């Protein structure tokens, strides 16, 4: 990579004391379920598993069913109706790869049956983000008929895994788990019940998945329960090495589907699940202006030094580091070149002088 020292044209600026900027999340989608479950917002996944059609989520009622807020509204419920694997999704437009993506939801799980029976219930997810599914794959018939599954290039889930005993102290039984396509299932330290015994007290939990720009490192995906960081995982790189775009929120059991010819167990779902107050939000890691890489509200030689390190020229052999350099790619063409240098120069203020926050306004993010 060629590095150059380039003279910068200084603009008019005002005196400034250094400061930092906090990330601001913008809501992309939210659903309180207070009016029930929209069949267009939360459609079923097309296709069939074990001959039976996939089912929608259903709205709870205000009498006897859960509502997280207690405001007289509803929650979404997954009925424990063998052998239907209840699940639904909300699909959203692709967001800039540089953005941070966050999905949160309140969940209530009736875990009586797995704690009080020795049957091995199949693996299931509860709240997750996935890529768009691939073409349906028909697998050899199992005991209840043919299986149809959908491959996913990447996913992240927080939920529960298949128990293997009726011992409430079994860690697989006792704790929530998180999962990515790259890392598989991992145990958290958060119990699934307030009082973890058969017929013990249930509780609402808030779960959250935060997806950072792709770096290929641990921490690209973070998992939280009740505000506590419980796990960190990887993102799948995708064919271009910039991370697979995640495009769906998914709620319910058995997602994503991963059965193969040796796993023909029917995806039973004998448990109750409730979901409430689902929200998807996003934030840009860039400051205003984007040339202020270190977030001290000026654009100076410190920021220019990073531009020099990120500079690729118009025809790079390898992509730049998205996390470190993406904010400087002012035209979102996956290069740091003369166009980006010109934008940087127009925003230059010098040390301790406030840069014009709107000098690069409206420019796209990669």
Buried (B, 14 or more C-beta within 10 A) or exposed (E): EEEEEEEBEEBEBEEBEEEEEEEEBEEBBEBBBBEBBBEEBBBBBEBBBBBBEBBBBBBBEEEEBBBBEEEEBBBBBBBBEEBBBBBBBBEBEEBBBBBBBBBBBBBBBBBBBBBEBEEEBBBBBBBBBBBBBEEBBEBEEBEBBBBBBBEBBBBBBBBBBBBEEBEBEBEBBBBBBBBBBBBEBBBBEBBBBEEBEBEBEBBBBBBBBBBBBBBEEEEBBBBBBEEEEBBBBBBBBBEEEBBBBBBBBBBBBBBBBBBEEEBBBBBBBBBBBBBBBBBBBBBBBBBBBBBBBBBBBBBBEEBBEBBBBBBBEEEBEEBBEBBBBBBBBBEBEBBBBEBBBEBBBBBBBBBBBBBBBEBBEEBEBB
